[in-house]
Amino acid sequence: NAGVTQTPKFQVLKTGQSMTLQCAQDMNHNSMYWYRQDPGMGLRLIYYSASEGTTDKGEVPNGYNVSRLNKREFSLRLESAAPSQTSVYFCASISTGTLTYNEQFFGPGTRLTVL
Amino acid sequence: KQEVTQIPAALSVPEGENLVLNCSFTDSAIYNLQWFRQDPGKGLTSLLLIQSSQREQTSGRLNASLDKSSGRSTLYIAASQPGDSATYLCAVTGSQGNLIFGKGTKLSVKP
């Protein structure tokens, strides 16, 4: 059982380059999330997908796009990378019950540096 | 807007001590509260999940309590060990299942 997987683990980009961060979960979870973690700021929500075919903005969506490719996969795209997007990116998924949410599981993270 | 605060930001204790980490949140309308551990340069490991209807959860030497009415949770670590050194994160679940995090408590347990 792999849980939540992310690729790549590390990436260095130049300003203006684009890239896609991949995330997949094998737990049959409905909801998936992208967070970024910055020193002194904690983890903040970028985008989320409550179910296959739906996506919504979180707290810090500017400069990012997402795609919920199917129930398993949720990708995050940087169209034109900026130094302010240097961060650690985490993908997470959660199972939902009736009027409740269960434990949220996180991937290992992608460490992105934009020069 | 929900805000989560963790006090203290850093804590250093000698091995063997019992310790308490604190978490407070501003909006009591939460689905649940989750405690995580994060080692340097690593991802998040879930420690305990407390549903909003529960008062506490226990796992080994860890005990987490939840008081929704006062907007507080505590993580109690018994008989601390150097291997417990890490950053501990508290997070509450928002209306879309997303987690709202505190900035963490960095714990150092000295041998």
Interface residues (C-beta under 8 A of the other chain):
Chain A: S31 Y33 Y35 G40 M41 G42 L43 R44 L45 Y48 A50 D56 G58 F90 A92 I94 T96 T100 Y101 N102 E103 Q104 F105 F106 G107 P108 G109
Chain B: Y31 N32 Q34 F36 K42 G43 L44 S46 L49 Q51 S52 L89 A91 T93 Q96 G97 N98 L99 I100 F101 G102 K103 G104
